Amino acid sequence: MSATLQKSDHRATLAGPAPAATRRRPTSQQWAAWAFLTPVTLYLVLFYAYPLYRNLDLSLRNYTVRSFVQGDAPFTGLANYRTVLDDPTFAPALLHTVVFTAVCLVFQYALGLALAVFFNQHFRLSATLRALFLVPWLLPLIVSASTWSWMLNSESGIVNALLSAVGIDPVNWLTSPDWSLTSVIIANVWIGVPFNLVVLYSGLQSIPTSLYEAAALDGAGAWQRFWRITFPLLRPVSAITLLLGLVYTLKVFDIIWIMTKGGPADSSTTFATWSYQLGFGNLVPAFGPGAAVGNLLVVAALVFGLVYVRVQRKQALS
């Protein structure tokens, strides 16, 4: 018996190990996985990675119209970023971006949550009204911005007409430096509320009704049930809603440009509109500084995204 085992071991040694290609040949499931991953990878590379690389390259070189076409722009390092930081428009644009983003997020989330809780009561016509609230979200931005421009027109707008009907003097919503930022905030809040409504309403559907029934039996009122049950259990959904809203609001351009073009006197200029003005809004375009401002927005969105991932990881570990 031992002699037979020794002979088999000797033959296996002479034969050598099995080829790696034979042992590690991809299965049909692995080929299918690569087939599904390839289009996504190409899409991310072509429409995300490459544009980000080109934008970074634009911000590190002194591009002119000629060098933009020929591709021989000299490397200037961080000179474009220093130009942006030293520009007198930087501080107002930063302030307007922060105010615009913060106020829009607060009102969009608060109104979206209130409407989600309201429609969660499942009353008659609830589904119909909920569908109607999606209309601002489904309309093209140019249509929404143009509609608000007409409504807030100083002379023929319906808002000033209503104010005059109740004895309030007309307001120069779009032409006054004191009101231009407020006007674009109102329009953007109106557009963003439906998104918050849909996401938060979906989150409410996952909360068991038995929790509310048990709380009601214990004597908890509607307000107590909201703060003790609804709001805590909605934290994961609220976090992703606020993050997506933050990323979207940081890059809002269409609404502001159509309604005020960042004016008057840069009173509603944000980083998004300022980047466009630098790159395409002048007779002599400043591609490098415009790309630098755009990269600042990308970094801001990336920082908040990393903060969100870190917070979610801590919550999962705890």
N, C-alpha and C positions, 0 to 999 in steps of 0.2 A: 504493500500500500504506500509506504514511504517512498519507494523507488519511483512509483508512478507519479506521485506529487512532485518529486524533484525533476522528473522529465518534463512535466507540464510547465513548471516554473522556468526551466531552462529554455523551452520553446518560446514562452512569453517574453523572456529577456532578449532573445535573438530577434524576435519580431519587432521589438521597440514599442514606444507609446503610440497611441492612436493619433493620427494627424489632427491638428487644432481645428482645421476647417471642417473636419468630420464631426468633431465633438461640439463645435460652436456654430453650426450652421443655423442661420436665422430661420425661425419657424414662420408659418403663414400668418400667424397673429402679429409677429414682429414686423413683417413686411407691410401688413395692413396698417399698423400703427405709424410706420414711417410715411406711408402714402397719405395718411390724414394729416400728419405733421408738416409735410413739405409745403403745401399751399399756405398754411398759416405762417410758417417761417419766412417764406418768400414775401408774403404781405407785410410782415413786421419789418423785414429788412428794407424793402423798397419804400414803404410809406411812413416808417417811423425812424429806423436807425439811420438811413441815408439822409433824410431831411435834417435830422438833428446834427449829424456830422457836417453837412453843408452849412447849417446855421452857425455852428461853432467855428467853422473855417472862415465864414464871412466876418464874424466878430473879431477874428485875430489878424485880419489883413486890411489893407487900405484899398478897398475896391472902389473903382469909378465905373462909369458906363462902359468905357473902352476895355478896362481890365476885366470887367464882369463878363464880357463877351469873349475876350481872348484868353482869359484865365491866367494872367501874369501879374496879379496883384502882389505887391511886396508884403512880407510878413512884418506886422507891427506889434505883436504881443498883446499886452493889455491896454494899449493906447486908446482903443475905442471905449473900453470900460471907464477909463479915467475921464475921457471926454464926456461920457454920459453922466458920471457922478459930479463933474464940475458944471454941468449945464444948469442954468437957473430953473429950467422946467422940471428937473428931477424931483425936488422936494414936493412941489404941488402935485405932480403926477403920482408920487408915492402915497401922499396923504389921500388923494382922491381914490386911488386903487384900494387902500385899506378901508376907507369909509364905505365905498361902494360895495365891496365884498362883504364886510361885516354886517352892514344894515340889510342887504339883500338876503344873506343867510339867515339872519334872525327872523325876519318877517316871513320869508318863504317857509321856513321850518315851522314857525308858530302857527301860521294860517293853515299850512298843510296838515299839521297834527290836529288842529281844532276841527277841520273838515273831515279828516279821517275818523275821528272819534264820533262826530255827528252822523256820518253815513254808516258807521258800524252798528247803528241801532236797527237797521234793516226795516225801515218803515216803507210805506207805499210810495212808489216813484223814486225810491232811493237809487236804483240802478240807472234810471233815466237821467236824473240830476247829476249823478256821478259822471256819466258819459258826457254831459254838456260841459262840465268843468274841465274836460280834457281838450276842449276846442282851442284855448290859447296855446297849449303845448303842441298841437298838431299843425297850427298855422305856420307858414314860412315866416322867418324872422323879418324879412323885408315888409311883409304885409302887416305884421304886428307893429313894427316901428313906424310905418307910414300912418297907420290908424291912430296911434298915440300922438304923432306929430300933428295930425289934423285936430284931434280932440283938445290938445293943449295949445293950439294956435291962439296968439294974443288977441286977435281981432275977430276971427270967425269960429273959434273953438267952442265946443259944446260945454266944456268945463267952465270957462269964463261966463258963458251964457247962464249957466246954473248959478254961479256965484252972484252975478248981477241980479238974478231973479230974487235972491234972498237979501239983497242990499249990501253985498260985499264987492269992493272994488276989484276990477280985473287984475290978474297977475300975469306978468311976462314970464311964463313958464320956461320957454326955450331961449329967450333973448336976454334974460337977466342973469348976471353972474351969481346972484344969490339963490336962484331957483333952478338953474340948469341941471345941476347934479341931482337934486331932488326929483326932477322930472324923469331922468333916465332910470333912477332907482325905482320909482313907481312902476314904470313900464316893465322893468326886468323882474320885479316881484310878481307882477300879474302873470308874466310868462312862466316863471319858475314854480309857482304854487302847485299846478297840476302834477308835476313830477313828484314833489314831496307827498302829495295826497295819495298817489298810486302806490308808492313804495311803503309809506307808513300804514296805509290801509291793508296792504298785504301782510305786514307785520302783525297787525291787530288780529288777523284771521287765525294766526298760529297760537294765540293765547287761549288756553282752555276756558270755556264759559263756567266750568265748575268752580274756578277760583273766585269769580265774581259772585256766584251763588253762595259760596261759603262766607265770603266777606259780608254779603248782605244779611245773611242769617246772624252774623256776629254784630250787626248794627252799624256797619260802615256805610257812610254816605257816599254819594257820587264822587265828590271831590277826594275823599279818602281812598276810594277804590282806584281813582286815577293815579294819585301819587304813590300808593303802596303796591299797586299791581301793574297798571298799564305802563306808566312811565319807566319803572325799572326793567320790565321785561322787554321793552322796546329799545333798550340801549344799544344792542348790536345793530339793529336796523337803523336806528338814529345815527349811529357813528358812520356807517357807510353812506347814508343819505347826505349827511353834512360834508363828508369828504368829496363825494361826487359833485355836490353843489358848489363847494369851494373851488375845485378844479375848473368847473364850467364858468363860474362867475369871474374868476381871475382873467380868463381869456375872452370875456364878452367884448365884442367889437361892433357887430352889426347894429345893435340897438343904439349905442352911443353915437356912432358915426352918422347914421341916418337921421337921428333926431337933432343932434347939436354939433356934430363934427368936432367934438372936444371943446367947443367954445361955449359962450363968448369969452375971449381973453383967457383961454385954457382953463376955464372954471370947471369943466367936466372932463378934462383930459386924464386918462388913465394910462398905464403902461401899454395896454393893448393898442389904444388909438395913437399914442405917442410913437410906438414902434412903426406903425403904418405911415405916420406923417414923416418920420425921418427917412424911411426907405422909399416911399412912393408919393408923398404929398408935396414935394418940393421940385422946383425946376432942376436943381442940382441934388440928386438923391444921395443920402448918406447911408449906404448899405451897411457899413460896418457898425456904426452906432445903433442903427435900427435893429440889427441882429443881436447886438449886445443887450438891448432892452428886452428883446424877446427871450433871450437866454436867462435873464433875471426872473422872468415869469416861470420858465421851465424849472429853474432851481427852487423857486418858492413852492410850486406844486409838488416837486419831488420831496422837499423837506416835510411838508405836511403829510404826504403819503407814507414816508418812513416813520413819522411819529405815530400815524394810525396803525401801521403794522406792529410797531413796538408795543403800543398799548394793548392791541388785541392779543399779542403773544403773552404779555403779562397776565391778562385776564384768563387766558386758557390754562396757564401754569398754575394760577391760584385756584 
